[in-house]
């Protein structure tokens, strides 16, 4: 058996003693040591459990914190991404809306600008002329509806009763045997002049004639000098195609100057100066401020352009009613122009009054007087504008004179009746007087 010693002094001890006999140190028994070891082990285990428990709590807390942090971070990350996505989408939407808004605005502006631009100027001109001519057709051809009106006007253009010539990009001249009118296409209206002034808004024209444009459109091809859809409008002869251009033979005269020169050449006088003097004296009378003194049968009432049987010509009327006029065919690029008189009883088809003239000779003859020719041309145009008002004033004067004459006749009749009654013999009763005297 193993010996036992005092742990304090080293004195040998018996196995069952509790105290050292030498120094009195209390010696633990085996049971106590065992218990102590057990207690120590338990304490160690408890401490270990406590430590493990704390460590578990710490670990659990860390895990929990990580989870909470992860969830929180994920939440905020998603929130941020969602907000960013919303902002981005909002910006894109706003940008798209702005783009669409701009497009819509541009489209609206284009639509607004194009409301009155969806027809060519030629179509607007024709609609404006039809609106102007409505009353004439209603009175002259018993037209009772817009459809009948359009059909009647289109028919007149097709058979050359009506002709149209393009003068500029926005102005046209429409004529028939009774005269002509100028039609100007403006941004928001169509204006017809020469026969008074008629202005019709494009909105009204569109509303009235929109469904008849398929009937009106073919007429465009008959307008001299007009292009529509890239196709040059033509007439039946090549000379008409060239008429809108200045003649090559004249060199220096415009078409209108050449017409005046050809007309002037037929005026009385042996020399250009005498002819100018004769024509100026007529125009001087035409410009009289007293309407009653203006000659009705010697009034240079305008320069007109027409087409007859596919052939273009100009005319200068020499009376207020425009029933007497002289035609000038310029014949395109040909050196020869032709003049012809037309009047009541003299048809446009009669050749006996036609005269051929050389354009080159006319230029040579009247070139020194080109300024005077232009002054005459301006006066003729002024006379054309004044014609309607002069006719109205003269008609009023005639009516006034007629009433005055009628009143004068009535007055003379009353005076005659009065004179007749005064010539009757007086009834004197001489017999009675004598009888009375006898008494």
FENGILIN-V624209 format. One record per pair of residues at least 12 apart in sequence whose ideal C-beta (glycine too) atoms are under 10 Angstrom apart, sorted by the first residue. I is the first residue (numbers start at 1). J is the second residue. D is the distance in whole Angstrom. If there is no record, write none. Layout:
<<I/J/D> <I/J/D>>
This chain:
<<1/15/7> <2/15/9> <3/15/9> <4/16/9> <4/17/8> <4/27/8> <4/30/10> <5/20/9> <5/27/9> <6/19/9> <6/20/4> <6/21/9> <6/22/6> <6/23/6> <6/24/9> <6/25/5> <6/26/10> <6/27/6> <7/20/8> <7/25/7> <7/26/10> <7/27/7> <7/28/9> <8/20/6> <8/22/9> <8/23/5> <8/24/9> <8/25/4> <8/26/9> <8/27/8> <9/21/10> <9/22/5> <9/23/4> <9/24/9> <9/25/7> <10/22/9> <10/23/9> <11/23/7> <11/25/9> <13/25/10> <13/27/6> <14/27/10> <15/29/9> <15/30/8> <16/29/8> <16/30/9> <17/29/9> <18/32/9> <113/187/10> <115/188/10> <115/202/8> <115/203/8> <115/206/8> <116/185/10> <116/186/10> <116/187/7> <116/188/6> <116/189/9> <116/201/9> <116/202/4> <116/203/7> <116/205/9> <116/206/8> <117/187/9> <117/202/9> <118/206/8> <118/210/9> <118/213/10> <119/185/9> <119/202/9> <119/205/9> <119/206/8> <119/209/9> <119/210/9> <119/213/7> <119/216/9> <119/217/9> <120/185/9> <120/217/9> <120/220/7> <120/226/8> <120/227/9> <120/228/6> <120/229/8> <121/166/9> <121/168/10> <121/169/7> <121/170/6> <121/171/9> <121/172/8> <121/183/10> <121/184/10> <121/185/5> <121/190/9> <121/220/10> <121/226/8> <121/228/9> <122/164/8> <122/166/8> <122/172/7> <122/183/10> <122/185/9> <122/216/9> <122/217/9> <122/219/8> <122/220/5> <122/221/10> <122/223/6> <122/226/5> <122/227/9> <122/228/6> <122/233/8> <123/185/9> <123/205/9> <123/209/9> <123/213/6> <123/216/6> <123/217/7> <123/219/9> <123/220/7> <123/228/8> <124/170/9> <124/172/10> <124/183/9> <124/184/10> <124/185/5> <124/186/9> <124/189/9> <124/190/6> <124/200/10> <124/202/7> <124/205/7> <124/206/9> <124/209/10> <125/164/7> <125/166/9> <125/170/9> <125/171/8> <125/172/5> <125/173/10> <125/174/8> <125/183/5> <125/184/8> <125/185/5> <125/190/7> <125/192/9> <125/219/10> <125/220/9> <125/223/8> <125/226/9> <126/150/9> <126/153/8> <126/154/9> <126/157/8> <126/164/8> <126/172/9> <126/174/9> <126/183/8> <126/190/9> <126/205/10> <126/209/9> <126/212/10> <126/213/9> <126/216/5> <126/217/9> <126/219/6> <126/220/7> <126/223/8> <127/150/9> <127/153/10> <127/183/10> <127/185/10> <127/190/7> <127/200/8> <127/202/8> <127/204/9> <127/205/4> <127/206/8> <127/208/8> <127/209/5> <127/210/9> <127/212/8> <127/213/8> <127/216/7> <128/172/9> <128/174/10> <128/181/10> <128/183/6> <128/184/8> <128/185/7> <128/186/10> <128/189/8> <128/190/3> <128/191/7> <128/192/6> <128/198/8> <128/199/9> <128/200/6> <128/201/10> <128/202/9> <128/205/6> <128/209/10> <129/153/7> <129/157/10> <129/162/8> <129/164/8> <129/172/8> <129/174/5> <129/181/7> <129/183/5> <129/190/8> <129/192/7> <129/198/9> <129/200/10> <129/219/10> <130/146/9> <130/149/6> <130/150/6> <130/152/9> <130/153/5> <130/154/9> <130/200/10> <130/205/9> <130/208/9> <130/209/7> <130/212/9> <130/216/8> <131/146/10> <131/149/9> <131/190/8> <131/192/8> <131/198/7> <131/199/10> <131/200/5> <131/201/10> <131/204/8> <131/205/6> <131/208/7> <131/209/8> <132/174/9> <132/181/7> <132/183/8> <132/190/8> <132/191/9> <132/192/4> <132/193/10> <132/195/8> <132/196/9> <132/197/10> <132/198/4> <132/199/9> <132/200/7> <133/149/8> <133/152/9> <133/153/6> <133/156/9> <133/162/9> <133/174/9> <133/176/10> <133/181/9> <133/192/9> <133/195/10> <133/198/9> <134/146/8> <134/149/6> <134/153/9> <134/198/10> <134/208/9> <135/198/10> <136/149/10> <136/152/10> <136/153/10> <136/176/10> <136/178/10> <136/195/9> <137/149/5> <137/150/10> <137/151/10> <137/152/5> <137/153/7> <137/156/9> <138/152/10> <140/152/9> <141/153/10> <141/155/10> <141/156/10> <146/208/6> <146/209/7> <146/211/9> <146/212/7> <147/211/9> <147/212/7> <147/215/9> <149/208/10> <149/209/9> <149/212/9> <150/208/10> <150/209/7> <150/211/10> <150/212/5> <150/213/10> <150/215/5> <150/216/7> <151/212/9> <151/215/7> <153/174/10> <153/212/10> <153/215/9> <153/216/8> <153/219/8> <154/212/9> <154/215/6> <154/216/7> <154/217/10> <154/218/8> <154/219/6> <156/176/7> <156/219/10> <157/174/9> <157/216/9> <157/218/9> <157/219/5> <157/220/10> <157/221/10> <157/222/6> <157/223/9> <158/218/8> <158/219/8> <158/222/7> <160/176/9> <160/222/8> <160/235/9> <160/236/9> <160/306/9> <160/307/6> <160/308/7> <160/309/6> <160/310/7> <160/311/10> <161/176/6> <161/177/8> <161/308/10> <162/174/6> <162/175/7> <162/176/5> <162/177/10> <162/180/10> <162/219/9> <162/222/9> <162/306/10> <162/307/9> <163/175/6> <163/176/7> <163/180/9> <163/222/8> <163/223/9> <163/224/8> <163/235/9> <163/240/10> <163/305/8> <163/306/6> <163/307/4> <163/308/8> <163/310/10> <163/312/8> <163/313/10> <164/180/10> <164/183/8> <164/219/8> <164/220/9> <164/222/7> <164/223/4> <164/224/7> <164/225/9> <164/226/8> <164/233/9> <164/305/10> <164/307/8> <165/180/9> <165/223/7> <165/224/5> <165/225/6> <165/226/9> <165/233/10> <165/235/10> <165/240/10> <165/243/8> <165/244/7> <165/305/5> <165/306/8> <165/307/8> <165/312/7> <166/223/6> <166/224/7> <166/225/4> <166/226/5> <166/227/9> <166/233/8> <166/244/7> <167/182/7> <167/183/9> <167/184/9> <167/224/10> <167/225/8> <167/244/9> <167/305/9> <168/184/9> <168/185/10> <168/225/9> <169/185/9> <170/183/9> <170/184/6> <170/185/5> <170/186/7> <170/187/9> <170/190/10> <171/183/7> <171/184/5> <171/185/7> <171/191/9> <171/193/10> <172/184/8> <172/185/8> <172/192/10> <172/223/7> <172/224/10> <172/225/9> <172/226/8> <173/194/9> <173/223/10> <173/224/9> <173/304/8> <173/305/5> <173/306/9> <174/192/8> <174/194/10> <174/223/9> <174/305/10> <174/306/10> <175/194/10> <175/304/6> <175/305/6> <175/306/5> <175/307/8> <175/315/9> <176/304/10> <176/306/8> <177/306/8> <177/308/9> <177/315/10> <177/322/9> <177/323/9> <177/325/10> <177/342/9> <177/348/8> <178/195/10> <178/321/9> <178/322/7> <178/323/9> <179/194/7> <179/195/7> <179/301/9> <179/302/8> <179/304/7> <179/306/10> <179/315/10> <179/317/8> <179/321/10> <179/322/5> <179/325/10> <179/384/9> <179/387/9> <179/388/10> <180/194/6> <180/195/9> <180/302/8> <180/303/10> <180/304/5> <180/305/7> <180/306/7> <180/315/9> <180/322/9> <180/384/9> <181/193/7> <181/194/5> <181/195/5> <181/196/9> <181/197/10> <181/198/9> <182/194/5> <182/195/10> <182/384/10> <183/198/9> <184/199/10> <185/202/9> <186/199/9> <186/201/10> <186/202/8> <187/202/8> <188/201/6> <188/202/6> <188/203/8> <189/201/5> <189/202/6> <189/203/9> <189/204/9> <189/205/9> <190/202/7> <190/204/10> <190/205/6> <193/385/8> <194/302/8> <194/304/9> <194/384/7> <194/385/7> <194/387/8> <194/388/8> <195/387/9> <195/388/6> <196/388/6> <196/389/9> <196/392/10> <197/388/10> <217/229/9> <219/233/10> <220/233/6> <221/233/5> <221/234/7> <221/235/9> <222/234/8> <222/235/7> <222/236/9> <222/307/8> <222/310/9> <223/235/9> <223/307/10> <224/240/6> <224/241/8> <224/243/7> <224/244/6> <224/305/8> <224/307/7> <224/312/6> <225/240/10> <225/241/9> <225/243/8> <225/244/4> <225/245/9> <225/312/10> <226/244/10> <234/310/9> <235/307/6> <235/309/10> <235/310/5> <235/311/8> <235/312/7> <236/307/9> <236/309/7> <236/310/3> <236/311/8> <237/307/10> <237/309/9> <237/310/5> <237/311/6> <237/312/9> <237/331/10> <237/332/9> <238/332/7> <238/333/9> <239/310/9> <239/311/6> <239/312/7> <239/313/10> <239/329/8> <239/330/8> <239/331/5> <239/332/4> <239/333/8> <239/334/7> <240/307/7> <240/310/6> <240/311/6> <240/312/5> <240/313/10> <240/332/8> <241/312/9> <241/332/7> <242/312/9> <242/330/9> <242/331/8> <242/332/3> <242/333/5> <242/334/9> <243/255/8> <243/305/9> <243/307/9> <243/311/9> <243/312/4> <243/313/8> <243/314/9> <243/329/9> <243/330/6> <243/331/8> <243/332/6> <243/333/10> <244/305/10> <244/312/8> <244/332/10> <245/330/10> <245/332/8> <245/333/8> <246/258/8> <246/330/9> <246/333/10> <247/330/6> <247/331/8> <247/332/7> <247/333/6> <247/334/8> <247/335/8> <247/337/8> <247/359/6> <247/360/10> <247/363/9> <248/332/9> <248/333/5> <248/334/9> <248/335/9> <248/359/9> <249/330/10> <249/331/10> <249/332/10> <249/333/7> <249/334/7> <249/335/4> <249/336/9> <249/337/9> <249/358/8> <249/359/4> <249/360/5> <249/361/10> <249/362/9> <249/363/8> <250/330/9> <250/335/9> <250/337/9> <250/359/5> <250/360/8> <250/362/8> <250/363/5> <250/367/10> <251/359/9> <251/360/8> <251/363/6> <251/364/10> <251/367/9> <252/363/6> <252/367/6> <252/370/7> <253/359/8> <253/362/8> <253/363/6> <253/366/8> <253/367/8> <253/370/7> <253/373/8> <254/370/10> <254/373/10> <254/374/9> <254/377/9> <255/305/9> <255/312/10> <255/314/7> <255/328/9> <255/330/6> <256/303/7> <256/305/9> <256/314/8> <256/373/9> <256/374/9> <256/377/6> <256/380/9> <256/381/9> <257/362/10> <257/363/9> <257/366/8> <257/367/10> <257/370/7> <257/373/6> <257/374/7> <257/376/10> <257/377/7> <258/314/9> <258/328/8> <258/330/6> <258/337/7> <258/357/10> <258/359/6> <258/362/7> <258/363/8> <258/366/9> <258/373/9> <259/303/7> <259/304/10> <259/305/9> <259/313/9> <259/314/4> <259/315/9> <259/316/7> <259/326/9> <259/327/10> <259/328/5> <259/329/10> <259/330/7> <259/337/8> <259/339/9> <259/373/10> <259/377/9> <259/380/10> <260/279/9> <260/303/8> <260/314/9> <260/316/8> <260/328/9> <260/362/10> <260/366/9> <260/370/10> <260/372/10> <260/373/5> <260/374/8> <260/375/10> <260/376/6> <260/377/5> <260/380/7> <261/275/10> <261/328/9> <261/337/9> <261/357/9> <261/359/9> <261/361/10> <261/362/5> <261/363/7> <261/365/8> <261/366/5> <261/367/9> <261/369/9> <261/370/9> <261/373/6> <261/376/10> <261/377/10> <262/314/9> <262/316/9> <262/326/9> <262/327/10> <262/328/5> <262/329/9> <262/330/8> <262/337/6> <262/338/9> <262/339/5> <262/355/9> <262/357/6> <262/359/8> <262/362/6> <262/366/9> <263/275/10> <263/279/8> <263/300/9> <263/303/9> <263/314/9> <263/315/9> <263/316/5> <263/318/9> <263/325/10> <263/326/6> <263/327/10> <263/328/6> <263/339/7> <263/373/10> <263/376/9> <263/380/9> <264/276/7> <264/278/9> <264/279/6> <264/316/10> <264/362/9> <264/365/9> <264/366/7> <264/369/9> <264/372/9> <264/373/7> <264/376/7> <265/337/10> <265/339/8> <265/355/9> <265/357/6> <265/361/9> <265/362/6> <265/365/7> <265/366/8> <266/326/7> <266/328/10> <266/339/6> <266/341/8> <266/355/7> <266/357/9> <267/279/5> <267/280/10> <267/282/9> <267/326/10> <271/365/9> <272/365/6> <272/366/6> <272/367/10> <272/368/8> <272/369/6> <272/372/9> <272/373/10> <273/368/10> <273/369/8> <273/372/9> <275/365/10> <275/366/9> <275/369/9> <276/366/9> <276/369/6> <276/372/6> <276/373/8> <276/375/10> <276/376/8> <279/300/8> <279/372/9> <279/373/10> <279/376/6> <279/379/9> <279/380/10> <280/372/8> <280/375/9> <280/376/7> <280/379/9> <281/298/10> <282/295/8> <282/298/6> <282/299/8> <282/300/6> <282/318/8> <282/379/10> <283/298/10> <283/299/9> <283/300/6> <283/375/9> <283/376/7> <283/379/5> <283/380/8> <283/382/9> <283/383/8> <284/379/9> <285/298/7> <285/299/8> <285/300/10> <286/298/8> <286/299/5> <286/300/6> <286/301/8> <286/320/10> <286/379/8> <286/380/9> <286/382/9> <286/383/6> <286/386/8> <286/387/10> <286/390/9> <287/379/7> <287/382/8> <287/383/8> <287/386/9> <288/390/10> <290/393/10> <291/386/9> <291/389/8> <291/390/6> <291/391/9> <291/392/9> <291/393/4> <291/394/6> <291/396/9> <291/397/7> <292/393/8> <292/394/7> <292/397/6> <292/398/10> <292/401/9> <294/320/8> <294/383/9> <294/386/9> <294/390/6> <294/393/9> <294/394/8> <295/319/8> <295/320/8> <296/319/6> <296/320/5> <296/321/7> <296/390/9> <296/391/9> <296/394/7> <297/318/8> <297/319/5> <297/320/8> <297/321/9> <297/323/10> <297/324/8> <298/318/7> <298/319/7> <298/320/9> <298/324/10> <299/317/8> <299/318/7> <299/319/6> <299/320/5> <299/321/9> <299/322/9> <299/324/10> <299/383/7> <299/386/9> <299/387/8> <299/390/8> <299/391/10> <300/316/7> <300/317/7> <300/318/6> <300/319/9> <300/325/10> <300/376/8> <300/379/8> <300/380/5> <300/382/10> <300/383/6> <300/384/9> <301/316/8> <301/317/4> <301/318/7> <301/319/7> <301/320/6> <301/321/8> <301/322/6> <301/324/10> <301/325/9> <301/380/8> <301/383/6> <301/384/6> <301/386/9> <301/387/5> <301/388/10> <301/390/9> <301/391/10> <302/315/9> <302/316/7> <302/317/6> <302/318/10> <302/322/7> <302/325/9> <302/380/6> <302/381/7> <302/382/9> <302/383/6> <302/384/3> <302/385/8> <302/386/10> <302/387/7> <303/315/8> <303/316/6> <303/317/8> <303/325/10> <303/328/10> <303/377/7> <303/380/5> <303/381/7> <303/383/9> <303/384/7> <304/316/8> <304/317/7> <304/322/8> <304/325/8> <304/327/10> <304/384/8> <306/325/10> <306/327/8> <306/348/9> <308/327/9> <308/329/10> <308/348/6> <308/349/9> <309/348/9> <309/349/9> <311/329/7> <311/331/9> <312/329/8> <312/330/8> <312/331/9> <312/332/9> <313/327/5> <313/328/6> <313/329/5> <313/330/8> <313/331/9> <313/337/10> <313/338/8> <313/339/10> <313/340/8> <313/348/9> <314/326/9> <314/327/7> <314/328/5> <314/329/8> <314/330/7> <314/337/10> <315/327/5> <315/328/7> <315/340/9> <315/342/8> <315/348/10> <316/328/7> <316/339/10> <316/377/10> <316/380/7> <316/384/10> <317/342/10> <317/380/9> <317/383/9> <317/384/8> <317/387/9> <318/341/9> <318/343/9> <319/343/9> <320/383/9> <320/387/6> <320/388/10> <320/390/7> <320/391/6> <320/394/8> <321/344/9> <321/387/9> <321/391/8> <322/384/9> <322/387/8> <323/342/9> <323/343/7> <323/344/6> <324/341/8> <324/342/8> <324/343/4> <324/344/7> <324/346/9> <325/340/10> <325/341/8> <325/342/6> <325/343/8> <325/348/10> <326/339/6> <326/340/7> <326/341/6> <326/342/7> <326/343/9> <326/353/9> <326/355/10> <327/339/7> <327/340/4> <327/341/8> <327/342/6> <327/348/7> <327/353/9> <327/354/9> <328/340/8> <328/357/9> <329/354/9> <329/356/9> <330/359/8> <331/356/9> <331/359/9> <333/359/10> <334/358/10> <334/359/8> <335/356/10> <335/357/9> <335/358/6> <335/359/5> <335/360/6> <335/361/9> <335/362/10> <336/356/5> <336/357/7> <336/358/6> <336/359/7> <336/360/10> <337/355/9> <337/356/7> <337/357/5> <337/358/8> <337/359/6> <337/362/8> <338/351/10> <338/354/6> <338/355/7> <338/356/5> <338/357/7> <339/353/8> <339/354/7> <339/355/5> <339/356/8> <339/357/7> <340/352/9> <340/353/5> <340/354/5> <340/355/7> <341/353/4> <341/354/9> <341/355/9>>
